[in-house]
Amino acid sequence: MASGLLLVLGLLTAGPLWTLASGRVPLHGDWRNATHRSSGLAPDPAAHPEAVVQVYSARVFGWRGAFAVHTWLAAKPKGATRYARYEVIGWYAGSDRSVVWASSARPADAEWYGAAPTILADLRGPQAEAAIAKLPDAIASYPYPKSYGMWPGPNSNTFTAHLAREIPELHLTLPSTAIGKDYLPLSRIVSRTPSGTGYQLSLLGVLGASVAADEGLEVNVLGLVFGVDPRNLALKLPGIGRVPDRPQA
């Protein structure tokens, strides 16, 4: 029994420990001085007047980044001169304020406390307009506007997963390192996956599994995901994510 538990613990922590050892997640620094510079991934509104919707992910600040990423959505309606970012920020939890944060103050593609983002979804023109039209209702229907839990959720990735389920036009597959994406209430332990191409069973994001065309097969143990993506010939490992790390088809 003890040896089995040690084996499971070793499997769950090997990836995050490797991520730390490889230097992919800096452990030193002060969050107050961390950068939020534009990464240059968002199209310039002046040169791209069409509607744009992008979903981003970036490693969480500090040691937690060995386990998880933070995700958010940025949108610019047709003809708009600025993007708005939509994400959940845990600082507001417990103050009777909504944790859902919508603002144009920070660049759409800004680093997340020094961590460079990657694009998970990129919609332009009519596709983006269709997604933007559904965005207000999707945000309003988020079930946890005043609740936040770093682990296992609900958190920023729970919010992005909710938007993906409510806005099929996003065609969004969240990374396996987006801890919180699988958070479901006990009253609804079965749901569509965020991509909408399959189904998942989850007990509060702590234990579960999913099978979908886009996500492949994923098994969630304590919020950490092991998986296989047969379509793209990739593994999904806790802390590391996709191996090999390449765009999905």
C-alpha positions as CSV (number, residue, x, y, z in Angstrom):
1,M,0.0,0.0,0.0
2,A,2.7,2.5,1.0
3,S,4.8,1.6,-2.0
4,G,1.8,2.2,-4.3
5,L,1.2,5.6,-2.8
6,L,4.8,6.5,-3.2
7,L,4.7,5.5,-6.8
8,V,1.6,7.6,-7.5
9,L,3.2,10.6,-5.7
10,G,6.4,10.1,-7.7
11,L,4.5,10.1,-11.0
12,L,2.5,13.2,-10.0
13,T,5.5,15.2,-8.9
14,A,8.2,14.1,-11.5
15,G,7.0,16.5,-14.2
16,P,6.7,19.6,-11.9
17,L,10.1,18.8,-10.4
18,W,11.6,18.5,-13.9
19,T,10.0,21.8,-14.9
20,L,11.6,23.5,-12.0
21,A,15.0,21.9,-12.6
22,S,14.9,22.9,-16.3
23,G,14.5,26.6,-15.4
24,R,11.2,27.0,-17.2
25,V,9.8,28.5,-14.0
26,P,12.0,31.1,-12.3
27,L,11.8,30.8,-8.5
28,H,13.4,34.1,-7.7
29,G,11.9,37.5,-8.1
30,D,9.2,39.7,-6.6
31,W,5.7,39.7,-8.1
32,R,5.5,43.4,-7.5
33,N,8.4,44.0,-9.9
34,A,7.4,41.3,-12.5
35,T,6.9,42.5,-16.0
36,H,3.6,42.7,-17.9
37,R,5.0,43.7,-21.3
38,S,3.2,43.1,-24.6
39,S,4.5,39.9,-26.2
40,G,3.6,41.2,-29.7
41,L,1.1,38.3,-30.3
42,A,-2.0,40.4,-30.6
43,P,-2.7,42.1,-33.9
44,D,-2.4,45.9,-33.9
45,P,-5.9,47.3,-34.0
46,A,-4.8,50.1,-36.3
47,A,-3.7,47.6,-38.9
48,H,-6.4,45.0,-38.3
49,P,-9.8,46.6,-38.0
50,E,-11.7,43.3,-38.2
51,A,-12.9,41.7,-35.0
52,V,-10.3,39.6,-33.1
53,V,-10.7,37.1,-30.3
54,Q,-7.7,35.3,-28.8
55,V,-7.2,33.0,-25.8
56,Y,-3.9,32.9,-24.1
57,S,-2.1,30.9,-21.4
58,A,1.1,31.6,-19.4
59,R,2.9,29.9,-16.5
60,V,1.7,31.0,-13.1
61,F,4.2,33.1,-11.1
62,G,6.7,31.3,-8.8
63,W,6.8,27.7,-7.8
64,R,3.1,27.2,-8.7
65,G,4.2,27.6,-12.3
66,A,5.8,24.2,-12.1
67,F,2.2,22.8,-11.9
68,A,-0.1,25.1,-13.7
69,V,-0.8,27.9,-16.2
70,H,-3.1,30.9,-16.1
71,T,-5.5,31.4,-19.0
72,W,-7.5,34.4,-20.2
73,L,-9.5,35.7,-23.2
74,A,-8.9,38.9,-25.1
75,A,-11.4,40.4,-27.5
76,K,-11.6,43.4,-29.9
77,P,-14.9,44.1,-31.7
78,K,-14.8,45.2,-35.3
79,G,-13.4,48.8,-35.6
80,A,-12.4,48.9,-31.9
81,T,-9.1,50.6,-31.1
82,R,-8.4,48.5,-28.0
83,Y,-8.7,45.0,-26.7
84,A,-10.5,44.0,-23.5
85,R,-9.1,41.2,-21.3
86,Y,-11.5,38.8,-19.5
87,E,-10.1,36.7,-16.7
88,V,-10.6,35.6,-13.1
89,I,-8.3,37.3,-10.6
90,G,-8.1,35.7,-7.1
91,W,-7.2,38.9,-5.3
92,Y,-10.9,39.9,-5.1
93,A,-12.1,36.7,-3.5
94,G,-13.6,37.2,-0.1
95,S,-14.3,40.9,-0.5
96,D,-17.8,40.4,-1.9
97,R,-16.5,41.6,-5.3
98,S,-16.7,39.6,-8.5
99,V,-13.5,37.7,-9.3
100,V,-14.2,38.1,-13.0
101,W,-12.0,40.9,-14.2
102,A,-12.7,42.8,-17.5
103,S,-10.2,45.6,-18.4
104,S,-8.4,47.3,-21.2
105,A,-5.6,48.5,-18.9
106,R,-3.2,45.7,-19.6
107,P,-2.2,44.6,-23.1
108,A,-4.2,41.6,-24.5
109,D,-1.0,39.7,-25.0
110,A,0.9,40.9,-21.8
111,E,3.3,38.6,-20.0
112,W,1.8,37.1,-16.9
113,Y,4.2,38.3,-14.2
114,G,7.1,37.8,-16.5
115,A,6.0,34.6,-18.1
116,A,5.5,34.8,-21.9
117,P,2.1,33.8,-23.1
118,T,1.1,31.4,-25.9
119,I,-2.0,31.5,-28.1
120,L,-4.6,28.8,-27.6
121,A,-7.2,30.2,-30.0
122,D,-7.2,32.9,-32.6
123,L,-10.4,34.0,-34.3
124,R,-10.8,36.8,-36.9
125,G,-13.6,38.5,-38.8
126,P,-17.1,36.9,-38.7
127,Q,-15.9,34.0,-36.5
128,A,-14.7,36.5,-33.9
129,E,-17.8,38.6,-34.2
130,A,-20.0,35.5,-33.5
131,A,-17.9,34.7,-30.4
132,I,-18.0,38.3,-29.2
133,A,-21.8,38.4,-29.5
134,K,-22.1,35.5,-27.0
135,L,-19.5,36.8,-24.6
136,P,-21.7,38.9,-22.3
137,D,-24.2,36.1,-21.7
138,A,-21.3,33.6,-21.2
139,I,-19.7,35.8,-18.6
140,A,-23.0,36.5,-16.8
141,S,-23.7,32.8,-16.5
142,Y,-20.3,31.9,-14.9
143,P,-21.4,30.0,-11.7
144,Y,-18.7,31.2,-9.4
145,P,-18.4,35.0,-9.7
146,K,-17.5,35.5,-6.0
147,S,-15.6,32.2,-5.4
148,Y,-11.9,31.4,-6.0
149,G,-9.8,28.4,-5.2
150,M,-6.2,28.2,-6.4
151,W,-6.6,24.4,-6.2
152,P,-8.6,22.5,-7.4
153,G,-10.8,25.5,-8.4
154,P,-12.9,27.4,-9.3
155,N,-10.1,29.6,-10.7
156,S,-9.1,31.4,-13.9
157,N,-9.0,28.2,-15.8
158,T,-12.5,27.2,-14.6
159,F,-13.7,30.5,-16.0
160,T,-12.0,30.0,-19.4
161,A,-13.3,26.5,-19.6
162,H,-16.8,27.9,-18.9
163,L,-16.5,30.4,-21.7
164,A,-15.3,27.6,-24.1
165,R,-18.4,25.5,-23.3
166,E,-20.7,28.5,-23.7
167,I,-19.1,29.7,-26.9
168,P,-18.5,26.8,-29.2
169,E,-17.1,29.2,-31.9
170,L,-13.9,29.3,-29.8
171,H,-13.1,25.6,-30.7
172,L,-10.9,25.8,-27.6
173,T,-8.8,23.0,-26.2
174,L,-7.2,24.0,-22.9
175,P,-3.7,22.7,-22.0
176,S,-3.6,19.8,-19.6
177,T,-1.6,22.1,-17.2
178,A,-4.6,24.4,-16.9
179,I,-5.5,23.2,-13.4
180,G,-9.1,24.1,-12.6
181,K,-10.4,23.5,-16.2
182,D,-11.9,20.2,-15.0
183,Y,-13.6,21.7,-11.9
184,L,-17.3,20.7,-11.9
185,P,-19.8,21.0,-9.0
186,L,-21.0,17.8,-7.4
187,S,-24.4,18.5,-8.8
188,R,-23.0,18.1,-12.3
189,I,-20.2,15.6,-12.4
190,V,-20.6,14.9,-16.1
191,S,-20.2,17.6,-18.7
192,R,-19.0,18.3,-22.2
193,T,-15.2,19.0,-22.4
194,P,-14.3,22.6,-23.0
195,S,-13.7,21.9,-26.7
196,G,-17.2,20.5,-27.0
197,T,-15.9,17.4,-28.8
198,G,-16.4,14.9,-26.0
199,Y,-17.4,14.3,-22.4
200,Q,-15.8,14.3,-19.0
201,L,-16.5,13.1,-15.5
202,S,-15.1,15.1,-12.6
203,L,-15.4,15.2,-8.9
204,L,-14.7,18.9,-8.0
205,G,-11.7,18.8,-10.3
206,V,-9.8,16.4,-7.9
207,L,-10.5,13.2,-9.7
208,G,-11.9,12.5,-13.1
209,A,-11.4,11.5,-16.7
210,S,-12.4,12.8,-20.2
211,V,-12.6,11.4,-23.7
212,A,-12.9,13.8,-26.6
213,A,-11.7,14.2,-30.2
214,D,-9.7,17.3,-29.4
215,E,-8.6,16.6,-25.8
216,G,-7.9,12.9,-26.4
217,L,-7.9,10.8,-23.3
218,E,-7.2,12.5,-20.0
219,V,-7.1,11.2,-16.5
220,N,-7.1,13.8,-13.7
221,V,-5.6,12.8,-10.3
222,L,-5.6,15.6,-7.7
223,G,-5.9,18.1,-10.4
224,L,-2.9,16.9,-12.3
225,V,-3.5,15.4,-15.7
226,F,-2.0,12.4,-17.5
227,G,-3.2,12.0,-21.1
228,V,-2.8,10.7,-24.6
229,D,-3.7,12.7,-27.7
230,P,-3.8,10.0,-30.5
231,R,-4.7,12.4,-33.2
232,N,-1.5,14.5,-32.7
233,L,0.6,11.6,-31.3
234,A,1.4,13.3,-28.1
235,L,1.5,12.6,-24.3
236,K,0.2,14.9,-21.6
237,L,2.2,14.9,-18.4
238,P,1.7,16.7,-15.1
239,G,3.6,20.0,-14.9
240,I,5.1,19.5,-18.4
241,G,2.0,19.4,-20.5
242,R,2.2,18.1,-24.1
243,V,5.1,16.0,-25.2
244,P,6.1,16.7,-27.9
245,D,5.1,20.3,-27.5
246,R,3.7,21.3,-30.8
247,P,0.5,23.0,-32.1
248,Q,-2.5,20.7,-32.3
249,A,-4.1,19.8,-35.6
